[in-house]
Amino acid sequence: MITPDNVLIHELIGLEAEVVRCADRGMEGAKGKVVDETRNTLVMETGAKEKTVPKKPCLFRFTLPDGRKVEVEGKMIAFDPVERSKKLAQHCRVI
């Protein structure tokens, strides 16, 4: 289950996302469902079209399946999706 605590290592495809802040002001306010992810970008379905948003210069607000919202700096998720879970999971420990 995805939570605010594990969102960095979780699958982002399928989540609703909004660009809260971005170095490219034209990207700010973009929102939609994440339909694809690469190392450096998120692809969001925004109505009838898809918008490719760079990760590093942006702050994203994701809506989790339970309705909670979490903000994530793009540089924290700027990894290949599979590598992100491996790299960031090593910083987590079960207690």
C-alpha positions in Angstrom: 0.0 0.0 0.0 1.3 3.4 -0.9 1.7 5.9 1.9 3.4 9.3 2.4 6.3 7.4 4.0 6.9 5.1 1.0 5.9 7.2 -2.0 9.5 7.8 -3.1 10.0 4.0 -3.6 6.5 3.3 -4.9 5.1 3.1 -8.4 3.9 6.6 -9.5 2.0 5.5 -12.6 -1.7 5.7 -11.9 -1.4 8.5 -9.3 -2.9 12.0 -9.8 -0.2 14.6 -9.9 0.1 18.4 -10.0 3.1 20.5 -10.7 3.2 22.9 -7.8 6.4 24.7 -8.7 8.8 24.5 -11.6 11.8 26.4 -13.0 9.8 26.3 -16.3 6.8 28.5 -15.3 4.8 27.1 -18.2 4.7 23.7 -16.4 3.3 25.1 -13.2 -0.3 24.1 -12.6 -0.2 21.1 -14.9 -2.2 18.3 -13.5 -3.4 14.9 -14.5 -2.9 11.2 -14.1 0.7 9.8 -14.4 0.6 7.4 -17.4 4.4 6.9 -17.9 7.7 7.6 -16.2 11.2 7.8 -17.4 14.4 8.6 -15.5 14.0 12.3 -16.0 10.3 12.8 -16.8 6.7 12.1 -15.8 4.1 11.8 -18.5 0.7 13.0 -17.3 -2.6 12.6 -19.1 -4.1 16.1 -18.9 -7.6 15.8 -20.4 -7.3 14.8 -24.1 -3.6 15.0 -24.3 -0.4 14.0 -22.6 2.2 16.4 -21.1 5.8 15.4 -20.5 7.1 17.2 -17.4 10.8 17.2 -16.3 11.3 15.8 -12.8 14.3 17.7 -11.4 13.2 21.3 -11.6 9.7 20.6 -10.3 7.8 20.1 -7.0 5.0 17.7 -7.5 1.8 17.1 -5.4 0.6 13.5 -5.7 -2.8 12.4 -4.6 -2.6 8.9 -3.0 -5.4 6.3 -3.5 -6.7 7.1 0.0 -7.1 10.8 -0.9 -4.1 12.0 1.1 -1.8 14.4 -0.7 2.0 14.4 -0.5 4.5 16.9 -2.0 7.7 15.5 -3.5 10.7 17.4 -4.9 11.4 16.1 -8.4 15.1 15.6 -7.7 14.1 13.0 -5.1 12.5 10.9 -7.8 14.8 11.6 -10.7 15.9 8.0 -11.2 14.8 5.2 -13.5 11.7 3.9 -11.7 13.3 0.5 -11.0 16.6 2.0 -9.8 14.7 4.5 -7.6 13.2 1.8 -5.5 16.5 0.0 -5.1 18.5 3.1 -4.3 16.1 4.7 -1.9 15.0 1.5 -0.3 18.5 1.0 1.1 18.0 4.1 3.2 14.9 2.6 4.8 14.9 0.1 7.6 12.1 -1.7 9.4 12.0 -1.1 13.1 
